[in-house]
Amino acid sequence: MAKVNVKVCLGTTCFVMGSANLQELIELVPRKYGDLVDVAGSPCLGLCSIDWEFSKAPYVKVDDEVIKEATVEKVLAAIDKKLGK
């Protein structure tokens, strides 16, 4: 099974809109999923610039799936879906 890659946007907009709260994923994900999932912060995923006026920050990418208005719960649900849990 291929590893699931999680990227948390830590750009200014996402950080102000809540990605600071998502940093707990860095500790939570390895405990919950072990080596099945890699999680990392990203300086900017560039997603809010696509439609700035209607930004849905913070953003997280789980493989190629974009999670808008991301929360820890939404990200964990997306990981579970990718892993077939």
C-alpha positions as CSV (number, residue, x, y, z in Angstrom):
1,M,0.0,0.0,0.0
2,A,1.4,3.4,-1.0
3,K,1.8,6.0,1.8
4,V,-0.7,8.7,2.1
5,N,0.9,12.2,1.9
6,V,-0.6,15.0,3.9
7,K,0.4,18.6,3.3
8,V,-0.8,21.4,5.7
9,C,-0.6,24.9,4.3
10,L,1.2,27.2,6.6
11,G,1.0,30.3,4.4
12,T,-0.1,33.5,6.0
13,T,-3.7,33.3,5.0
14,C,-4.1,29.7,6.0
15,F,-2.2,30.2,9.3
16,V,-4.4,33.1,10.3
17,M,-7.5,31.2,9.3
18,G,-6.7,28.2,11.5
19,S,-3.9,26.1,10.2
20,A,-2.0,26.8,13.4
21,N,-4.6,24.5,15.0
22,L,-3.7,21.8,12.5
23,Q,-0.2,21.5,13.7
24,E,-1.3,18.8,16.1
25,L,-1.6,16.5,13.1
26,I,2.2,16.3,13.1
27,E,2.1,14.4,16.4
28,L,-1.4,12.8,16.1
29,V,-1.0,11.2,12.6
30,P,2.1,9.1,13.3
31,R,0.6,7.8,16.6
32,K,-2.7,6.9,14.8
33,Y,-1.4,5.6,11.4
34,G,2.3,4.8,12.0
35,D,4.3,4.6,8.7
36,L,1.2,4.6,6.5
37,V,1.0,8.4,6.4
38,D,3.5,11.2,6.0
39,V,2.5,14.6,7.2
40,A,4.3,17.9,6.7
41,G,3.8,21.6,6.6
42,S,4.1,23.5,3.4
43,P,5.1,27.2,3.2
44,C,2.1,27.8,0.8
45,L,0.0,25.5,-1.4
46,G,-1.1,28.5,-3.5
47,L,-4.8,27.4,-3.3
48,C,-6.3,30.6,-1.8
49,S,-4.8,32.7,-4.7
50,I,-7.0,30.7,-7.2
51,D,-10.1,32.4,-5.8
52,W,-9.0,34.8,-3.2
53,E,-12.4,36.5,-2.7
54,F,-14.0,33.3,-1.7
55,S,-11.0,31.7,0.1
56,K,-11.9,28.6,2.1
57,A,-8.6,28.6,4.1
58,P,-7.1,26.8,5.8
59,Y,-6.2,24.2,3.1
60,V,-4.8,20.7,3.5
61,K,-3.9,18.3,0.7
62,V,-4.4,14.6,1.4
63,D,-2.6,13.1,-1.6
64,D,-4.3,15.0,-4.5
65,E,-7.6,15.7,-2.5
66,V,-7.9,19.3,-1.4
67,I,-9.6,19.8,2.0
68,K,-11.1,23.3,2.3
69,E,-11.8,24.9,5.6
70,A,-9.7,22.1,7.0
71,T,-10.1,20.8,10.6
72,V,-8.3,18.0,12.3
73,E,-11.5,15.9,12.0
74,K,-11.9,16.5,8.3
75,V,-8.3,15.6,7.6
76,L,-8.5,12.4,9.7
77,A,-11.7,11.4,7.9
78,A,-9.9,11.9,4.5
79,I,-7.0,9.8,5.6
80,D,-9.3,7.1,6.8
81,K,-11.1,7.1,3.4
82,K,-7.7,6.9,1.6
83,L,-6.7,3.9,3.8
84,G,-10.1,2.2,3.4
85,K,-11.0,2.4,7.1
